[in-house]
């Protein structure tokens, strides 16, 4: 299991040499969820975009990101193998549930073996027999579970979450949150969670960090 390590990481505007937030140095241990809070514009989502290798051209980052001994800076997103969950589940509307799970997965073996693995995975999240379902027919909680499973089937080394429970009702949010955090701990994934909800922080059970915007004032 790997640790996610940030060394003096910060993000700044390209046209205006001002930092979004002060340099961060931290370590996220396997199976630990670090909750990241802060006002809008403090750079929370930009931090996740930088870690994922998808920072917009208007921003630039400095510092170093490592998974144990491997430096991730400069690697393309697909080589970093960091799973990402957003508030929007981003399921492909033209693919079935099974097709969505196959896309980007690291399942091996024959086509039949992969289909069997997907069926077993769906059963494990309470969605047995959903392979042929259209994502548009799913509830918000079901879509969130499929999105989580799609990320997990890509075998990420760490997980980045940007308000992933924000569109769910209170009951579904609590259930989905518990399932996500259980998987994080079971798989030993170091995880960064961007949230505005203190209940998310409590449920995560890990440390929290408040990003202070350097652009205020």
C-alpha positions, 0 to 999 in steps of 0.5 A: 500500500502506498502513501500520497505525499505532497511537498510544498505543493501550491497552485497559482494564477499564470497571468497574476503571480499570486498563490491560490493557497499557501504551500502544502506539505502533508502525507496521506496514509493508506486507508485514511481520508483527509478532508479538505475544506475552505471557502469557494475560490480557495483552490480546493478543486484546483489542488485535486486537478493538479494531483490528477494531472489535469490542471487548466492552462490558466493555472500552474503548480509548484512543489512535488507530488509522490506516491512513496518513491515515485514522483507523479509530477509531469506524468500524464493522468492515466499513468498516475492511476489516481481515481476521481469522484465528482459531485456529478457521477459522469456516467456515459449516457450511451453505455449501459451500466456494464459498459460504463464499468468496462470502460477504463477498468483493469479487469483481465482474462477472457470476455466471459471472465470480465463479464462475470467479474462485473456481475460479481462487483455489481452484486457486491454493491447491491445492484445484482443484474444491473449490467444491461440497465440504462444509467438514466433509469437509476436513482441518484444513489444507484448512479453514485454506487456505479460511479464508485465501482467504475473508479475502483475497477480501474485499480487506483492507487489513491482516491480524489473526491470533489463533493461526491455526495453533494447531489444526494438526499440525506439518507442516500448521502449517509449510506453512500458515504459509508460505503465509499469510506468502507471501500477506502479503508478496505483497499488501503487507498489514501484519499483526499475529500473536498467538501463543505459538509462537516458530516462528511468530515465526521464520517470520514474519520480522518484528519481535516485541512482548511485551505485559506485563500491567498486571493482574498482582500 
